[in-house]
Amino acid sequence: MPSEKMPPAAAGLRRDVPVEPAATALLLVDVQNLEIGDAIRRAHPAFVADLEARVVPNIARLVAAARATGIEVVYTVIESLTLDGRDRSLDHKLSGILVPKGAWEGRVIDAVAPAPNDVVLPKTSSGVFNSTSIDYVLRNLGVRHLIVVGLLTDQCVDMAVRDAADRGYYPVCVADCCSSYSTERHDGALRAFGGYCRTVTLEEILAEIAGAA
């Protein structure tokens, strides 16, 4: 029997399309106080230390470059629409994940805090495309390229990348602007969803943004 082969990519289409600032958004996934709170500090001290010393400063550099070139900066955070969390997804209820409306844990980490005119979308599921209006918002903003950074690489970042690809965006994951509770989890996730996006370093995407500008 002939061996099965994947069909070739459609003529003229490729994944490594350079970003266009006017059609690009930077999405910060769950870069929020929840991940630097006392419970996470006790359970994953190395993760928090690296987050504060390396990952968040990296994200801050990328946010600054995005703002300087007119790239939209969009945030999503885990936060309920209610104080008691009754609107949470079944998974969040089963997992015991509750960030009440307005809680400190739901705020973006100060070093990368939203500007007054930025979009911030609270969510109560792993997938921002599943429990927010992000797809509607991005299309209204004219976005085609979505740069994804944040936490956790193997959970909510993974979902954002895959769902963005399925909805027709060009996702770009910036590897050193993401993190998880272990290096193994982080690296494994990058390998697992690598087929859905371009995976780049901070320096590579900064150079690409500068070149496009």
N, C-alpha and C positions, 0 to 999 in steps of 0.2 A: 504493500500500500504506500502511496506517496506520503511523505512526512507533512504534517500540518505546519503551516507557516502563518504568521500574523500578516494581515493585509498591510500594504505600504501606507504611510501617512498620506493624507490628501495632498494633492499637488499644491505647492506653494506655502503650505502651512508648516510652521516650526514652533517649538516651545521656547526657544531662546530669543524671543522678540524683545528688543531693548525697551525700557520703560519710557513713556512720554509723560513728562510732569503734568500736563493739563488733563491727562486721562488716567492718572495714577492716584491711588490712595495708600497710605501707610496705616495698617491695622494693628493696634496694640491689643493683644489678647490677655486679659486678666492680670495686667501688671498693677496689682492692687495690694492694699495693706493686709488683706487676708493672708498673703504669702510671706509676710514678714512679721506676723503676729506671734505672740508668745507660744502658742501651740505648735506652730511650724518650726519656730526657733528651737524648741525642745526636741522635736522629733527629727528635724533635718538641719542641724546647725551648719554643716558644710554648704548645703544648698543656699541658705540665707546669706552666709558670708560671701559666697561667690556672686550671688545676686546683687548684693550691695556694692561689692568691690569691682565687679567686671560687667555683668550683664546689664544692669540698669544704666550705668554710665555709657555703655555701648548704645543702648536704645536712645539715650538722651542725645548723643551725637547724631543719630539718624533722624530723630525728630527735628533737630535744629536744621539739618540739611534739607529735610522735606519742607519745612516752613519757608526756608530761604528760596526755594525754587517753585513754590506754589502747589506742591503736592498736598492733597487733603490729608489731615491726620484724624483718624477715626479710632474710637476706643470702645471696647466692650468689657464689662465687668460682671462678675457673678454678684447679683443683688436681686432680691425679690421686689416685686411691685407693692407688696404689703408688709406690714410689721410682723405678722405671724407666719409669713411664708406659705400661706395656703395656695398661692398661685404657682408654687414650684412644680417642676416636672416630677413624675413618679420616681425617676432615678435619683433625683436630688433628695427626695423624701426618704427613699430607701437607704441612701448613702449618708444621711444625716448632715447634708450640706445646707446650711441656712445662713444667709447674710441678709438681715432685715433691711427694709427700705430705710435709707439714710444712715446706716451704720458706718462706723469708721472703717471697718473691714472692707466695705464696698468702694471706698475712695481710691482713686488712682494714686500710686506712690508719688510723693511730692516732687521728686527729681524729674519726673516726666509728666507732670500734671497737665490736664487739658487747658487750652486757652479758652477764653469766654465764648468764642464762636465755633468751637469744635463740636463734633457729634460724639455723644457718649450713649451707648446702648446697653442697658442692664439686661442680663440673661439669666435663665434658670435651667440651663441644660449645657451639655458639653459643646454643642454645635451652635455657633452664633447665627448661622443661616437657618437653624431650626426654630429658635425661640425669640428672634427679633425681626425687625423689618429691614435688616441690613441690605438685602438684595435690592429692595425697592429704593432705598436711600442711595446706594452706590450707582444704580442706573440713572437716577435723577441727577446725580453729580457728574455723569458722563464718564464713569470709571471703567476702564478695561483691564488695567494692570493693578494687582493687589499685592503689596509688599506686606508679609505677615511676620510678626515678631511676638514674643511673649511667653506665656506659661499656661500649662505645662506642655513641653514639646510633644509628649506622647499622648496627650489627652486633648485639650481644647485647641491647641495649635494644629495638631493633626487633623481634627475635624474641620477647622476653618480652611485649611489648604485643600483637602479633598472636596469639600462642598463647593468651594470657589471654582475649582477645576470643572466640576460637574455642571456648574451654572454658566460656564462659558467665559470666565475670566482667565487672565494669565497670572497665576499665583507665583510669587517669588518668596521663598523662605530664607531669612537671614540667620544662618546657623548660630553665630555667636551673639545673637540678640534673643536667643531662646534658651530655656533651661528646663530641667526636670529634677526629680529628687535624687537621681544618680546619673553618672556618666553613661552607664550601660543603657538606661532607659532613654536618655537623650539621643545617643548615637543610634540605637536601634530604631527609634522613631524616624530619624532623618533618612535612614535606609529604607524604611517601610513605605513612607509616602513620597520618596524621591521621584517616583515616576509620574507624580501629579503636578510637579512644579519645577522651577529652577531653584537649586539650593546654592546660595552664595555666601561669602563672608561680608562682614561690615565694610571692610576696605574696598571690596569689589563693588558693592552697591553704591557706596559713596562716590567712587570714580565714575560709575555709570550715570548717576544722577548729575554729577558735575558736567559730564560730557553732553548729556541731553540738554542741560540748561544753557 
